Amino acid sequence: MSCLFPLAVRGSEGLYMVNGPPSFTESTAFQRDSGKNCKAVAFSKDGSLFAWCNGEKVNVVNITRAELLHSFDLPKTVCLEFSPKNNVLATWQVYATAKDGTAGVPNLQLHDLRTGKCLKSFIQKKMQNWCPCWADDESICARNVNNEVHFFENNNFNTIANKLHLQKVSDFVLSPGAQPTKVAVYVPGTKGAPSFVRLYQYPNFGGPQSALANKSFFKADKVTMLWNKKATAVLVVASTEVDKSGASYYGEQTLHYVGTGGESAVVQLPKNGPIYDVAWSPNSVEFCAVYGFMPAKATVFNLKCDPVFDFGTGPRNAAYYSPQGHILVLAGFGNLRGQMEVWDVKNYKLISKPVASDSTSFSWCPDGEHIVTATCAPRLRVGNGYKVWHYTGSVLHSREVPGDQEMWQVLWQPFPDGVFPERAVRYQAVPGEVPGAEPRPAQAYRPPALRNKPATSSKLHEDEPPQNMKPQQGGSDKPLSKTALKNQRKHEAKKAAKQEAKADAHQGPAQVKTPQNALQNTVPAITTGDPEVDKKIKNLKKKLKAIEQLKEQAAAGKQLEKNQVEKIQKEAALLKELEDLELGV
């Protein structure tokens, strides 16, 4: 295997590139920049160009030819990005007003990479969403300006070709892939009105009727919108800053599916708690969600938002599909201990369970065979370094920086899609150049009196095992329409009610508690002569009827609220109370 995929490493030691497997030697194609103030780096989408700011200039090189293309005098640049076809380099510096309080100079520059000239400068105060968004063929470029989305065509930034104006557009995302380009926009709710996400096809922006799809929701302070690769659907993670129930300090999250055909749905997640991560499979017909209070669940869903495979529970908060989509890594980084589970998602078979302790970043190599994990500052300022793994769990290369130095970023050189085809999955670990020194699992604290006695196993949580959720009969992945979903739920509710009625019939007269159906069908109504007792009986029957309806909804697959579950739990007590009141007649 030749050294095809270099890694760029940025830190207090400077900026350099390391050849990928198998050599891991420093690349001679890129001359090391030993400056200790490298603030930003970026590869072009196809990996042929590389730009960085060293605190003095922004330099652009052609990696394949090892040639310096341009050098821009922009020492304060902190963000860099190439347009998809390498025609434009966008640079952003922190915005500063003049000393007398007047407006500062434009801080977002767009540079023509053929001529080196500045095409256009804008004032862009916030770092969030600083970079304009291009369609993959660069026919369209868009920016969010004063709650409007401005569209430019063919990199002509002197003329606004189109505007999408809705009340206070907070965020937007352009679809990937070929024309026609679609746009997902988010408008936060105000004064009791719901927030909504709408999908449009450029340039058809003539009001709500021209929208491809619309999804509104009340619980949203911010959203994350994720297009699939084929641009047929968007996943929306809606988040609130505060969970009013007090159950979580992460706030509340809900996951919504919106298709360009107009269909939309709430993705029903079987476990309560935060949504840590959502990732589309590169095949565009499945997605993985990691969610729920720890230990978190991870589930793959299809386009009908039905679960396909449940990975059970574990210490995880992130999901990463390989570029080819054949392997999925579930990982627990940040405040978790770095456990990873590597899955073959064609056969849903576990490949390996490596541990990358203290990792702050993870990325797949474009070949779909190798992974890099890194411990970087400022998240962690000690033990900085990186490891290159094979997905079978072997560590092929490891580098730790000296204790007085820091590492800030590690990233693979990208390659165009299709350069590396999918290869057969291996389950046997490849030989590693570095011994796989897995950390010993942390021992639970044991008081001195118990230390010489046999350990008793007790768990705070019972781990749920993985299970295949795919229905046995074949079916298409085309999403159900709203009417079809409604009819399906009605059918399931009726089926559940019939099964319950059968179960009641089988139990027969030996049952001590009066069956609820019998209570409802008692004719004529029994009166006690005491209006107060009659009123209580009537109210109890009303509550029991409501509980019966909730049980039917739960049987049909609807996820109940906490207070609704508590109502169902009170059924036995209500039945007993009703029985006592009627026996006193």
Salt bridges, closest charged atoms under 4 A:
GLU13 OE1 - ARG399 NH2 2.73
GLU26 OE1 - ARG32 NH2 3.02
GLU67 OE1 - ARG65 NE 2.74
ASP112 OD1 - ARG114 NE 3.60
ASP136 OD1 - LYS45 NZ 3.33
GLU148 OE1 - HIS150 NE2 2.87
GLU148 OE1 - LYS163 NZ 3.81
GLU148 OE2 - HIS165 ND1 3.26
GLU252 OE2 - LYS219 NZ 3.22
ASP310 OD2 - LYS297 NZ 2.88
GLU341 OE2 - ARG316 NH2 3.00
ASP367 OD2 - HIS370 ND1 2.71
GLU369 OE1 - HIS390 NE2 3.26
GLU406 OE2 - ARG381 NH1 2.90
ASP417 OD2 - LYS229 NZ 3.69
GLU422 OE2 - LYS346 NZ 2.95
ASP463 OD2 - LYS459 NZ 3.80
GLU464 OE1 - LYS297 NZ 2.65
GLU500 OE2 - LYS551 NZ 3.99
GLU571 OE1 - LYS551 NZ 3.21
ASP580 OD1 - LYS576 NZ 3.10
GLU582 OE2 - LYS541 NZ 3.94
